[in-house]
Amino acid sequence: MINLTKGCKSSDVVNSDCPQTIGFEFKAGTIFGKMPPYEAFCMGGSSSVRGWSSCDLAVSKSFVEGTAEYRFPVWRMISGALFADFGSHLWSQDDVPGKPGQLLKKRW
């Protein structure tokens, strides 16, 4: 276990005194057949690739996203998190009818 805080490094610490969490998440999706543009997948935002506004990265017919995160206590009620997010629209942004990704000048 990785222990970043002083209180968690003690040899006699109890797990409940030092709550740490490691988490992984993977999401993928695709739409088969015809679809209206408003049903396309939006990439970016707090439940997608963090650091970008909602739907700011891509509007696509297929996608993959993943997250690795480590949460740890810092001091009293303050905690920290280290994370890495990734995502891809799998080159399907041009497959959305009306090409909203191009019209809205999405990053990918």
C-alpha positions as CSV (number, residue, x, y, z in Angstrom):
1,M,0.0,0.0,0.0
2,I,1.2,3.5,-0.8
3,N,1.2,5.8,2.3
4,L,1.7,9.4,1.4
5,T,0.6,11.0,4.7
6,K,2.6,11.1,8.0
7,G,-0.2,9.6,10.1
8,C,-0.5,6.6,7.7
9,K,3.2,5.8,7.8
10,S,3.2,4.7,11.5
11,S,3.7,1.0,12.0
12,D,0.8,0.8,14.5
13,V,-1.8,2.6,12.3
14,V,-5.2,0.9,12.0
15,N,-6.7,0.7,8.5
16,S,-9.8,2.7,9.7
17,D,-7.4,5.5,10.8
18,C,-6.0,5.9,7.3
19,P,-8.7,5.4,4.6
20,Q,-7.1,5.0,1.2
21,T,-8.7,4.0,-2.0
22,I,-7.4,2.8,-5.3
23,G,-9.9,2.6,-8.1
24,F,-10.1,1.7,-11.8
25,E,-12.9,2.3,-14.2
26,F,-13.3,1.4,-17.9
27,K,-16.2,2.3,-20.1
28,A,-16.9,1.6,-23.8
29,G,-19.9,2.0,-26.1
30,T,-20.9,1.9,-29.7
31,I,-24.2,2.5,-31.6
32,F,-25.1,0.1,-34.4
33,G,-27.2,1.3,-37.3
34,K,-28.7,4.7,-37.8
35,M,-29.0,7.2,-35.0
36,P,-30.1,10.8,-34.4
37,P,-27.2,13.2,-33.5
38,Y,-28.6,13.9,-30.0
39,E,-28.0,10.2,-29.0
40,A,-24.3,10.4,-29.8
41,F,-21.7,9.9,-27.0
42,C,-20.2,13.1,-25.5
43,M,-16.6,12.9,-24.3
44,G,-15.3,15.3,-21.6
45,G,-16.6,16.4,-18.2
46,S,-16.6,15.2,-14.6
47,S,-17.9,11.7,-15.4
48,S,-15.8,11.3,-18.5
49,V,-12.3,12.7,-19.1
50,R,-11.8,15.2,-16.3
51,G,-10.2,18.6,-16.9
52,W,-12.4,19.3,-19.9
53,S,-15.9,20.7,-20.0
54,S,-18.8,18.5,-20.6
55,C,-18.8,17.2,-24.2
56,D,-15.8,19.4,-25.0
57,L,-13.6,16.6,-26.5
58,A,-15.7,14.7,-29.0
59,V,-19.2,13.8,-30.1
60,S,-19.0,10.3,-31.4
61,K,-20.7,7.0,-32.4
62,S,-18.2,4.9,-30.5
63,F,-15.9,5.5,-27.5
64,V,-13.6,4.1,-24.9
65,E,-12.7,5.8,-21.6
66,G,-10.6,4.7,-18.6
67,T,-9.6,6.0,-15.2
68,A,-7.1,5.1,-12.6
69,E,-7.4,6.9,-9.2
70,Y,-5.7,6.9,-5.8
71,R,-7.5,8.8,-2.9
72,F,-5.8,9.4,0.4
73,P,-6.2,11.5,3.6
74,V,-4.0,14.6,3.9
75,W,-5.1,16.3,7.1
76,R,-8.2,15.9,9.2
77,M,-11.1,16.3,6.8
78,I,-8.9,17.2,3.8
79,S,-8.1,14.4,1.3
80,G,-6.2,14.3,-2.0
81,A,-6.5,12.3,-5.2
82,L,-4.1,11.4,-8.0
83,F,-5.8,10.3,-11.2
84,A,-5.2,9.7,-14.8
85,D,-8.0,9.6,-17.4
86,F,-7.9,8.6,-21.0
87,G,-10.4,8.4,-23.8
88,S,-10.8,7.9,-27.5
89,H,-13.7,8.4,-29.9
90,L,-12.3,5.5,-32.0
91,W,-12.3,7.6,-35.2
92,S,-16.1,7.6,-35.2
93,Q,-16.8,11.3,-34.8
94,D,-17.4,11.7,-38.5
95,D,-20.0,8.9,-38.4
96,V,-22.5,11.0,-36.4
97,P,-25.2,12.4,-38.7
98,G,-24.7,16.1,-39.4
99,K,-21.1,15.9,-38.1
100,P,-21.7,17.9,-34.9
101,G,-18.1,17.3,-33.8
102,Q,-16.8,19.1,-36.8
103,L,-19.4,21.9,-36.6
104,L,-18.6,22.5,-32.9
105,K,-14.8,22.3,-33.5
106,K,-14.3,19.5,-31.0
107,R,-10.7,18.9,-30.1
108,W,-10.3,15.5,-31.8
